[in-house]
């Protein structure tokens, strides 16, 4: 959201986080968002840059670790491969 506010040139006073400290600005790894679909906080392993956004402290995701991000989020092939199934004649 921070980037959107910058693009539309909203006044800075409209983008202040509350004094409670429960809403903070966090830096996310761009790679975790656009390549893996799982927003993760920036770490030294992040190769593609950062995206800054506001988030509730209770919703903070873990730090980005490329070794944990090997599982696909969706099945690109939703149908079973039937080429190896033998027909009964």
N, C-alpha and C positions, 0 to 999 in steps of 0.2 A: 504494500500500500504506500509505503514511503516514496517509492519511485513514481507512483501515479500522482501523488501530491506534488512532487517536483515538476512533473510534466505539465500539470495544469496550473502551476504557479500559485498555489494556495499560500496565504500568509503563514509564516512560521508559528505564530501564536495559535493557529488552528491545529497544529500538529504537535502539541505538547503531551507528553505522557502524564498520567495521573500521579499525584504525589504519593499515593499508597505504595508504589513500587511494584504492583502486581502486573502491570503492563509495561513491557520493556522493548527496546529495539534489539533485534538479534541479527547476526550475520549468518546466512545459510550458504551452503556450498551449492553453486549453480549446477554442477554436475549431478548432485543428488536429486535435484528437482526435475531438470529437463531430460536426463538420461535414464534415471532409475524410478522417477515418480514418487520418491520418498524424501521429503524435505529433511535434511540433517544439518546440524550446526557445523560451521567451518572448522576444519582441522588442517594440520600441515599437509595431509595427503590430498587435499582438494586441489585439482589441477586447473580448473576452468574458471576460477574467480568466485566472487561472492554476490549474493543478493541480500539486501538489508530490508527487513520488514518488522512490523510490530507484532508482538505475540504475548499472550498471557503466560506468566511464569509457570503456572501449573501444567501448561500444554507444551513445554519445551521438549523437543525431540532429542535423541542422543547425538553425540558428535559423529560426523561422517567417518566411516571406516570402509575403504573399498573392498576389504576382504569379507565384509559382511553383506555386501551388495551383489552377490552372484546369483541370487534367486530371481527369476522373472516374476513380475507382478501379474502377468496375464499369460494365458496360453495362446500363442500365435496360431496354433493349429487345433481348433476346437473339436475336430472330428478324429476318430480313431483311424490309425493306418490299417487298412484291411488288405494290403498287398501281400502280407505274409500268412493270411488265413487260407487254409486249404478247404475247398468245397467238398461236401459229401456227395458222391455220385450214386 
